Amino acid sequence: MKHFLYIVILLSVLSSCSEYQKALKSEDIAEKFKLGDSLYSQGKYEKANKLFAQIVPSYRGKPQAEKLMYLYSNTFYKMKDYHTSAYQFERFASSYPASEKVAEAAFLSAKSYYMLSPEYAKDQTETKDAIEKLQNFLNLYPESEYSAEANKLFRELDYKLEKKAYEIAKQYALIAPGYTKDFNAAIKSFDNFIFEFPGSVLREDALFYKFDAAYQQAMNSVENKVVSNMIVPLRKNRLAQAKEYYTTFKKSYGNSKYIAEADKMAVTLEEELKNYSNKS
């Protein structure tokens, strides 16, 4: 009985393969479409894709073209060829603006760009492209059934850009393999981050590390610097600047997880600044 079942299954597979190979070589585009549609329904997207690719040019302008182009576009998405699916779905949406599938196609095009977005540590050009595509989709279809997911994907990508900018700023201030401390660059980068992402969940961390960078710079600063033949009290000025950053941080995040550490640093700054007052 087992042998009989194996034979039936084998014959079925061979028949299926034979039918597929026959359709690939056939000149009958209707046969290719029918089998491609069947294979697509079975989740055999690569085989369906090959059949659809052969007949797409022949169906241009025909009533069946809309369905064919949707299925063809989606085979690329299912095969995880996101570059091609992004292009094909975008093309479908522009070619069939009245289609009941147009919102879905526009969303899947934008989601294809989302799927191409790399981890935050890498170049974020594709992330920015995906954000633009998702925003365009939300502008065009704000009430779509896909808008909730699109908003979720948008927020994920936006956070990725925040994380990238935050880590770039932080690496200037912290000792890490391959990096040296650059306090001026750290302070400037944190300023840029806070300006660009004012509502970021990383704002608290950014304000603290900006203060920390200014504190370390002040504590390790030379006393004076000659600028245009004038002696500038560099260390004193930096201590005062660090104190201002502390005040801003504490005002914004008085209950921060960093507040105990920040308070200790502020006490040190006060003591150092009092020394200058006493000398005066």
C-alpha positions, 0 to 999 in steps of 0.5 A: 500500500505504501509503495502504491502511494509513493508511485501515485505521488511520483506520477503526480509530481512527474505529471506536474513537471511535464505540464509545467515544462510543456507550458513553458515551451507552448505558444498558447498564452492562455495556457500559460496564464491559466497554469501560472494562476494555478501555480500562484494559488499553490504558492509556487511563485517562482514557477508562476513568475517564469510563466507570467514573464513570458506573457506580460508583453502579449497581454498589454491592453487586454482585460486580463492584463490588470490581474496578470500584472498584479500577480506578476508583481506579487510573485517578486514580493513573495520571492523576496526580490524587493527591488523588482517588486517595488518597481512592478507594484509602483508601475501597477498603481500608476497603470491601473489607478481605478483598480480595486487593488491599487491601494494594496499595490501602492502599499506593497511597493512602499513595503518593498522599500521598507524590506530593503532598509538595512540595520541602523549601523549601515548607510541609510539611503534606502531607509530614507527612500522607504520613508518617502514612499510610505509617506507618499502612500499615507498621503494618497490613501490615509483611510486605507486598510493598510494605513495602520501598518504603514504608520507602524513601518514609518515609525520603525524606519524613523527610529532607525534614522534617530538611532543612527544619528544618536550613535554617530554623536555618541561615538565621538564622546565615548572610547570605543574600538577604532574611535578617539574622543572628539568632544566638539564634534560630539556636542555639535552632533548631539545638538544636530540630533536634538534639533532634527528629532525633537520628539525622540525617545533618545532625547534624554540620553542625547542631552545627558551625553551632550552634557557629559561631553562638555563636562569631560572637555572642560575638566581636561581643558587647557587653561587659556587659549590665544585668539587674535592676540588675546588670551581667552580663559578657555577652561573657565568658559568651558566649565560655565558652558557645561554647567548650562548644559547640566541646567538644561538637562535637569530642567527637562529630566529631573527624574532621569536615570542619569540624574545622580551622576549628573548631579555629582558632575555638577557639584564638581563644576561648581567647585571648579568655578568657585576656584576661579571666583576665589582667585579673582 
